[in-house]
Amino acid sequence: MNPRDREAGNAAVELAPVALVLIIFLALAVTAGRVIIARNAIADAAREAARQASIARTPAQAQAAALASAQAVLAADHLDCTPRVRVGTAGFAVPPGAPAEVTVQVTCDVRLSGLTVIPGIPGSRQLSATFTSPLDIYRAR
């Protein structure tokens, strides 16, 4: 028997573990990319929601404007999640002429289950972002 014949097919056996490692690495890279993109979209939503809340006249209008704005930004970024928007409206109680601010926190559960087939990757991840925007000191609140 020729020594070359004994080694025939070994390349495929040696390539299998390398291919498995490459597939796992690719799946983890796609998952990390999805989380980073979602985190940026939620930060954009929090910033825009705080800006919209800061130009509202009442705390109720601020809450409604922040929620609508966050939903619009997340939809524009194609992020499929239902945001929970918490608006800190204590600044509306500050008398005009004094500095005040409104803080908005946007929280979303981002689904990861359709992205990877690796055990141990969670089905979803909760991401949150907070942004503070100043209220105009020269207008009535």
C-alpha positions, 0 to 999 in steps of 0.5 A: 500500500502506498503511504499517500493512499493512507493520508487521502481524505485527511484534509477534510477531517482536519478542516471540519473543526476549523470550519466549525470554529469559523461558523461559531465566530461568524455567528457571534460577530453577527449577534454582536453587530445586531446588539450594537446596531440596536443599542445605537437605535435605542440611544437615538430614540432616547435623544429624540424623545427627550428633545420632543419632551423638552418642547412640550408644555405639560408633563402629559404632553411630554410623555405622549410626545416622547413615546410617539417620538421613540416609536417613530425613531425605532420604526425608522431604524427597522428595530422591531421592539415595543419601547418602554419610555419613562419620562422624568417630568420634575422639571416642569414644576420648576418656575419659569426663569430657573434652569430645568430639564427633562430626562427620558429613558427608553428600554427595549427587548431586542430579539436575538433568537433568529440570529444564531444557532449557538447554545447559550445565546439568549433569545432576547436582550434588554437594552436601555438608553437615557438622555436629558434635555434642558427646558427653555427657561424663558417660557411658561410651563 
